[in-house]
Each structure stands twice: as C-alpha cells, then as structure tokens.
Amino acid sequence: MQLVKSGKLPKNAVFNEADVDQGGIVDGEEYYGGFTFRSTAAQQYAEQGTLIACADAAHMEGKGPFSYGTFFEFGIHDQNNSLCPVVKAHFIGTECHSGWVRVFRAADVPGADVLGRSLSADMEKSLGNAHDEIMKHSSKFYDERHVRKNMLPHLGPKEKATGPEKYSRALRAPSELHVKEIKATYGPNQKKYLDKFDDEELYTVHHPKGPERYFPGSRERDERCRSECDPQN
C-alpha cells in the first residue's frame, strides 16, 4: 500500500502472495509479527495530562539494512507540552487499519477517551477510521504540516503560491467569521480538497475546545462581528 502511495507501484497494483520471499519460513514454527506496549503510567497520563493527544506512525521499511515494518505511537501531552507515551507498537507490514485498531484499543484506558480530548494526527485514513471506531468521545484535529503537504499536489500553479499560507491563516483565525472570509479566497482546487474534511478537523476556532483554549472570548467576538456586519442593526 505504501509503495502505491509513493508512486513506486501503479494505483491498480494488486497484492500477490507469490511475490513475497518466504525463504526460510517453515510451517509450524513461530516468527516475530510485532508487539504492543502500554505504559504502566498510561492511566495517570490520561487522567492528569492535558486534553491534547497525538498519534503517528513511522514507516521503517527500507530505511536501513535491518529496519522493517511500521512503528506506531499514541501519547498525551502534559502541562509542559511534553509527549507522554501511552502506547508504542511495531508490526510487520505497512500502516493499516488493523494496526491502528490494536493501538487505540490498547490506549483506551480510563480517562483517555473523554469529551474535549483532541487527537493531533496526520490525514492517514487508516488512523482516522480506527480512531473513530474505537474512541467514541474524543475528536481528531489534523496536523498543519500534513494538511499543507497533502494539499499541495492538488493545487494549481497559482494556488500553490498562496494556498498554504491562506490555510495557515484560517487555521489560526480568531473567529468563525474570519475563517469564512479566508475560505472565500481559496482557489477552486484548494476549496475542493479541503471541503472533503469537516471544519472541526481543520480550523482551531471550529474545534469544540479550540476557541476558548487558544482565543479566549472568540465566540463573543464572533457574535459581535456578525452583529456589526448586519445591515439591519
């Protein structure tokens, strides 16, 4: 799957078991398939940490002579913004839904999946789908760097010059009205790509806990802006 994503294999490539080197594998023997490690302090991190969590995967295949598989991590930030590791895992194979399901199940300790907790993550579908399947109360918020990186190939030449910065300004906008105004300046390709995602996943002020966490009073400011802009007032 990762080779298809990177363009090394065509999009219509189909997995063929015959292409896998199974030399040295003997039926009936046991072989390493991966591990899932949950910190003994996981519940303490979940209950006493901030409401900001983070999840990411490192693709290790071909990075070195002895590197292979995919490394997964889920953590929760403390009050010093340090990432406290809740779950670490490594599996043979690529980043996939089943791998993330195992990670989120292990991470679902008391205090982890609560209303108001926001998961900072990239836009990998298997991560997002697994999170939504296991974590029923927390929400996810896409990491700015990944949004800009994933959006760029979809933009036209002129949009590439201004689109990423427009998104970054909308991400940090102090009110929903400001976000709306910036989005109105998006080019057609940028709008089409970002419209695939909910505003709550892209813009801080739309996130349930975002406005008051980063911009105190932003809700009231937004309502005041709307009132001032209303010609009937």
C-alpha positions in Angstrom: 0.0 0.0 0.0 2.8 2.4 0.9 4.5 1.7 -2.4 1.3 2.5 -4.3 1.0 5.8 -2.3 4.6 6.7 -3.1 4.1 6.1 -6.8 6.6 3.2 -6.9 3.8 0.9 -7.9 0.8 1.7 -10.1 -2.5 2.5 -8.4 -4.1 -0.6 -9.8 -1.4 -2.9 -8.3 -2.8 -6.0 -6.6 -1.0 -7.9 -3.8 0.4 -11.2 -5.0 1.5 -13.6 -2.3 3.8 -15.3 -4.8 5.9 -12.1 -4.9 6.8 -12.4 -1.2 10.1 -14.0 -0.4 9.1 -16.8 2.0 12.5 -18.4 2.1 13.4 -19.9 5.4 9.8 -19.9 6.7 8.8 -23.3 8.0 5.2 -24.3 8.7 4.6 -24.8 12.4 7.3 -22.5 13.6 6.7 -19.2 15.4 8.0 -15.9 14.0 8.0 -12.3 15.1 4.9 -10.4 14.0 5.0 -7.3 16.2 4.4 -6.0 19.7 2.1 -3.6 21.5 3.5 -1.9 24.7 1.3 0.1 27.0 3.0 2.2 29.7 2.3 1.3 33.3 1.6 5.1 33.8 -0.9 5.2 30.9 -4.0 5.9 33.1 -2.1 8.5 35.0 -1.1 10.3 31.8 -4.7 10.1 30.6 -6.3 11.4 33.7 -3.7 14.1 34.7 -2.4 15.1 31.3 -3.8 17.8 29.0 -6.7 17.2 26.6 -4.2 17.1 23.7 -3.2 13.7 22.4 -1.0 12.7 19.4 -0.8 9.7 17.2 1.7 8.9 14.4 3.4 6.1 12.6 7.0 5.8 11.2 7.5 3.7 8.1 10.6 1.8 8.7 10.7 -0.4 5.6 13.9 0.1 3.7 15.2 2.9 5.9 18.2 0.8 6.9 19.7 -2.7 6.5 17.8 -4.1 9.4 14.7 -1.8 9.5 11.3 -3.1 8.5 7.6 -2.8 9.3 5.9 0.2 10.9 6.3 1.8 14.3 3.2 3.3 15.9 2.8 5.7 18.8 0.0 7.2 20.8 0.7 9.8 23.5 -0.8 12.5 25.6 0.8 15.9 26.3 1.4 17.1 29.8 1.3 20.7 31.1 4.8 21.3 29.9 3.8 20.2 26.3 6.0 17.1 26.7 4.5 14.0 25.0 3.9 11.2 27.5 4.0 7.8 25.7 0.8 5.8 26.3 1.2 3.1 23.7 4.0 2.1 21.4 3.7 -0.7 18.9 5.6 -2.2 16.0 4.1 -4.6 13.4 5.4 -6.3 10.3 3.8 -4.7 7.2 2.6 -1.2 6.4 0.5 1.3 8.3 -3.0 -0.1 8.2 -6.4 0.0 9.8 -5.9 -3.2 11.8 -2.6 -1.9 13.2 -4.2 1.3 14.4 -7.2 -0.5 15.9 -4.8 -2.5 18.1 -3.1 0.7 19.1 -6.3 2.6 20.0 -7.7 -0.4 21.9 -4.5 -0.6 24.0 -4.7 3.2 24.5 -8.4 3.1 25.6 -7.6 3.2 29.3 -9.8 5.1 31.8 -9.5 8.8 31.2 -8.2 8.6 27.7 -11.3 8.7 25.5 -13.2 11.7 27.0 -15.2 14.6 25.7 -12.9 17.5 24.9 -9.8 15.4 24.2 -8.4 16.3 20.8 -6.1 13.9 18.8 -3.5 15.7 16.7 -2.8 13.4 13.7 -1.9 13.3 10.1 -4.5 12.6 7.4 -3.9 8.9 7.1 -7.3 7.3 6.5 -6.5 4.1 8.5 -5.6 6.2 11.5 -8.7 8.3 11.4 -11.1 5.4 10.7 -9.6 3.4 13.5 -9.8 6.3 15.9 -13.4 6.9 15.1 -14.2 3.2 15.5 -12.6 2.8 19.0 -12.6 6.3 20.5 -16.2 7.4 20.8 -15.8 10.6 22.7 -12.6 12.3 21.7 -12.2 14.1 18.4 -9.3 14.4 15.9 -7.7 17.5 14.5 -5.4 17.4 11.5 -1.8 18.5 11.9 -1.0 21.7 10.0 2.2 20.3 8.4 0.4 17.3 7.0 -2.5 19.3 5.7 -0.2 21.6 3.8 1.9 18.8 2.5 -1.1 16.7 1.4 -3.0 19.6 -0.1 -0.1 21.0 -2.2 -0.2 18.3 -5.0 -3.9 19.1 -5.6 -3.4 22.8 -6.1 -3.0 24.7 -9.4 0.2 26.7 -10.1 -1.2 30.0 -8.8 -2.8 28.3 -5.8 0.5 26.8 -4.8 1.9 30.3 -4.3 -0.8 31.4 -1.9 -2.9 28.4 -0.8 -0.8 27.0 2.0 -0.5 30.4 3.7 -4.2 31.0 3.4 -4.9 27.8 5.1 -2.5 28.6 7.9 -4.2 31.9 8.5 -7.6 30.3 8.5 -6.3 27.7 11.0 -5.3 30.4 13.4 -8.2 32.8 12.7 -9.8 34.2 15.9 -13.4 33.8 14.9 -15.6 31.7 12.6 -16.4 34.8 10.6 -12.7 35.3 9.9 -12.4 31.7 8.8 -15.3 32.1 6.4 -13.8 35.2 4.9 -10.4 33.5 4.3 -12.1 30.4 2.9 -13.9 32.6 0.4 -10.5 33.5 -1.1 -9.5 29.8 -1.7 -8.9 28.8 -5.3 -11.2 26.1 -6.8 -8.7 23.2 -6.3 -7.9 24.2 -2.7 -11.6 24.5 -1.8 -12.4 21.2 -3.4 -9.7 19.4 -1.5 -10.3 20.9 1.9 -14.1 20.6 1.6 -13.6 16.8 2.0 -13.0 17.4 5.7 -15.1 18.9 8.5 -14.2 22.4 9.6 -13.9 21.0 13.1 -10.9 18.9 11.9 -9.1 21.8 10.1 -9.7 25.1 11.9 -9.0 25.8 15.5 -11.9 28.1 16.1 -14.4 25.5 14.9 -13.0 22.8 17.2 -15.2 22.2 20.2 -12.3 23.1 22.6 -10.3 25.2 20.2 -11.7 28.7 20.5 -11.5 29.2 24.2 -8.2 27.4 24.5 -6.4 29.5 22.1 -8.5 32.6 21.6 -10.4 33.5 24.9 -13.6 35.3 24.2 -13.6 34.4 20.5 -17.2 33.2 20.5 -18.4 36.5 21.8 -16.1 38.4 19.4 -17.6 36.4 16.5 -21.1 37.3 17.5 -20.2 40.9 17.9 -18.7 40.9 14.4 -21.8 39.3 13.0 -24.0 42.0 14.7 -21.8 44.8 13.4 -21.8 43.5 9.9 -25.6 43.0 9.8 -27.1 45.9 7.9 -30.4 45.6 9.8 -28.6 46.5 13.1 
